[in-house]
Amino acid sequence: MGKYVLAYRGAGMAETPEAQQASMDAWGAWFGQLGESVADWGAPFGPSTTVSGSGNTAGGGAELTGYSVVTADSLDAASGLAAGCPIIADGGTVDVYEAIDMS
């Protein structure tokens, strides 16, 4: 069983309180479906900056809006878990990365 990072892109914050509640409900239902495969619920991201090799900063990051960590038997299985993510229905995407165990 490996760990996989789900990196969320796009689909910003809902504008009305009703839309925000509907979004939170959708995320809660999805996390409920994932069950024990959720290793870390993660968090949404706020403002970001990019740091170069020379130490300079410029603009924002790579348009990432949040992350979660799940456990799965394979990259394909983790991608299957990501397929139901509410951000996809809102026009966003999910990048799935295998987290390599370094211990």
Secondary structure, DSSP 8 states (H G I E B T S, - for coil): -EEEEEEEES----SSHHHHHHHHHHHHHHHHHHGGGEEEEEEE-----EE-TTS-EES--SSEEEEEEEEESSHHHHHHHHTT-HHHHTT-EEEEEEE----
